[in-house]
Amino acid sequence: MTAFTDGSSIKRIVNALKSDLMAEGGPKISPMRNYQFAIAVYSPDKEFEMRRKLREMQDELQATGWQVLFVSLFQLFLNRLKTMEPEVLEMLIAREKSLSSRQSDRGLNYLKEKIAPDIEGTDGLAQDVVTKIDDFIAVNSLSPEKTLIILGRAGGLYPFFRSSGLLRHIDGKTRNLPVVLLYPGERQEVSSLSFMGELPADRDYRPRIYS
């Protein structure tokens, strides 16, 4: 099964997510009480439509007393790059250009090899996400029944980062607040997802999938 989303599907996904978030007795985005994670899957070419519908949902939630934190994974990635020494970045760019002039894939593979170790794993972007959530908790009086964490802009990380491990790495570090990962890609079979519809399908997904 390969799932593609059009505008009506985006609306359906967001409405289903909103309904489960606002369920009587608290959010029900996951069948597991101590695992409050979900994934919203949509076609990469519907990125702006998904952002628009999510903003509408966020406005509706906040109007009823919810507190919502949106974390841009792409911005966290840029922040990581900015911490690198300028000469190191210049060296990476120069090397990528040199390799790409001989064979396009070589330059990209070189960048993936050099950048991936700094953003993957528990000490990579996952740690940056946890820090964002901790900072959010520190300055707000939060109710788990009316709090939502949205992880978005994942498409900006392609092809340097696979999001399959992200939720696993932050599990147990989010105070059991509801976390929704926006996932540009394809759903293949019941729990298999292909990031951006380009990478091989990954079956390492426990969260509920909205698609």
HELIX and SHEET records of a PDB file:
HELIX    1   1 GLY A    7  LEU A   21  1                                  15    
HELIX    2   2 PRO A   44  LYS A   46  5                                   3    
HELIX    3   3 GLU A   47  ALA A   63  1                                  17    
HELIX    4   4 LEU A   73  LYS A   82  1                                  10    
HELIX    5   5 PRO A   86  ARG A  102  1                                  17    
HELIX    6   6 SER A  104  ILE A  119  1                                  16    
HELIX    7   7 LEU A  125  ALA A  138  1                                  14    
HELIX    8   8 PRO A  144  LYS A  146  5                                   3    
HELIX    9   9 ALA A  154  LEU A  157  5                                   4    
HELIX   10  10 SER A  163  GLY A  165  5                                   3    
HELIX   11  11 LEU A  166  ILE A  170  1                                   5    
SHEET    1   A 4 THR A   2  ALA A   3  0                                        
SHEET    2   A 4 VAL A 179  GLN A 188 -1                                        
SHEET    3   A 4 PHE A  37  TYR A  42  1                                        
SHEET    4   A 4 ARG A 208  TYR A 210  1                                        
SHEET    1   B 4 THR A   2  ALA A   3  0                                        
SHEET    2   B 4 VAL A 179  GLN A 188 -1                                        
SHEET    3   B 4 THR A 147  GLY A 152  1                                        
SHEET    4   B 4 GLN A  67  SER A  72  1                                        
SHEET    1   C 3 THR A   2  ALA A   3  0                                        
SHEET    2   C 3 VAL A 179  GLN A 188 -1                                        
SHEET    3   C 3 SER A 192  PHE A 195 -1                                        
END                                                                             
